[in-house]
């Protein structure tokens, strides 16, 4: 199942909290999850510095556990809204009868 994870920064987190060490650890963990096929796509929003991830997991609790394993999440510096995705049914409504 696919999930969309949209980063939301908690209020009051100073920029200085994002040290090179924790950012390197974050990138390393994201790479591990990508290599494992959990993170399928990883973006930054064009309008503000927040990440948007597409995850592939069997269930929501697995996707949440993957997000919770990120060092920035563990440190309370970022959080995510997790949105389950379903296939678009519109094409089936249009073409299922062969029409």
Secondary structure as a PSIPRED ss2 file (coil, helix, strand):
# PSIPRED VFORMAT (PSIPRED V4.0)

   1 X C   1.000  0.000  0.000
   2 X E   0.000  0.000  1.000
   3 X E   0.000  0.000  1.000
   4 X E   0.000  0.000  1.000
   5 X E   0.000  0.000  1.000
   6 X E   0.000  0.000  1.000
   7 X E   0.000  0.000  1.000
   8 X E   0.000  0.000  1.000
   9 X C   1.000  0.000  0.000
  10 X C   1.000  0.000  0.000
  11 X C   1.000  0.000  0.000
  12 X C   1.000  0.000  0.000
  13 X C   1.000  0.000  0.000
  14 X C   1.000  0.000  0.000
  15 X H   0.000  1.000  0.000
  16 X H   0.000  1.000  0.000
  17 X H   0.000  1.000  0.000
  18 X C   1.000  0.000  0.000
  19 X C   1.000  0.000  0.000
  20 X H   0.000  1.000  0.000
  21 X H   0.000  1.000  0.000
  22 X H   0.000  1.000  0.000
  23 X H   0.000  1.000  0.000
  24 X H   0.000  1.000  0.000
  25 X H   0.000  1.000  0.000
  26 X H   0.000  1.000  0.000
  27 X H   0.000  1.000  0.000
  28 X H   0.000  1.000  0.000
  29 X H   0.000  1.000  0.000
  30 X H   0.000  1.000  0.000
  31 X H   0.000  1.000  0.000
  32 X H   0.000  1.000  0.000
  33 X H   0.000  1.000  0.000
  34 X H   0.000  1.000  0.000
  35 X H   0.000  1.000  0.000
  36 X C   1.000  0.000  0.000
  37 X C   1.000  0.000  0.000
  38 X C   1.000  0.000  0.000
  39 X E   0.000  0.000  1.000
  40 X E   0.000  0.000  1.000
  41 X E   0.000  0.000  1.000
  42 X E   0.000  0.000  1.000
  43 X E   0.000  0.000  1.000
  44 X E   0.000  0.000  1.000
  45 X C   1.000  0.000  0.000
  46 X C   1.000  0.000  0.000
  47 X C   1.000  0.000  0.000
  48 X C   1.000  0.000  0.000
  49 X C   1.000  0.000  0.000
  50 X C   1.000  0.000  0.000
  51 X E   0.000  0.000  1.000
  52 X E   0.000  0.000  1.000
  53 X E   0.000  0.000  1.000
  54 X E   0.000  0.000  1.000
  55 X E   0.000  0.000  1.000
  56 X E   0.000  0.000  1.000
  57 X C   1.000  0.000  0.000
  58 X C   1.000  0.000  0.000
  59 X C   1.000  0.000  0.000
  60 X H   0.000  1.000  0.000
  61 X H   0.000  1.000  0.000
  62 X H   0.000  1.000  0.000
  63 X H   0.000  1.000  0.000
  64 X H   0.000  1.000  0.000
  65 X H   0.000  1.000  0.000
  66 X H   0.000  1.000  0.000
  67 X H   0.000  1.000  0.000
  68 X H   0.000  1.000  0.000
  69 X C   1.000  0.000  0.000
  70 X C   1.000  0.000  0.000
  71 X H   0.000  1.000  0.000
  72 X H   0.000  1.000  0.000
  73 X H   0.000  1.000  0.000
  74 X H   0.000  1.000  0.000
  75 X C   1.000  0.000  0.000
  76 X C   1.000  0.000  0.000
  77 X C   1.000  0.000  0.000
  78 X C   1.000  0.000  0.000
  79 X E   0.000  0.000  1.000
  80 X E   0.000  0.000  1.000
  81 X E   0.000  0.000  1.000
  82 X E   0.000  0.000  1.000
  83 X E   0.000  0.000  1.000
  84 X E   0.000  0.000  1.000
  85 X C   1.000  0.000  0.000
  86 X C   1.000  0.000  0.000
  87 X C   1.000  0.000  0.000
  88 X C   1.000  0.000  0.000
  89 X C   1.000  0.000  0.000
  90 X H   0.000  1.000  0.000
  91 X H   0.000  1.000  0.000
  92 X H   0.000  1.000  0.000
  93 X H   0.000  1.000  0.000
  94 X H   0.000  1.000  0.000
  95 X H   0.000  1.000  0.000
  96 X C   1.000  0.000  0.000
  97 X C   1.000  0.000  0.000
  98 X C   1.000  0.000  0.000
  99 X C   1.000  0.000  0.000
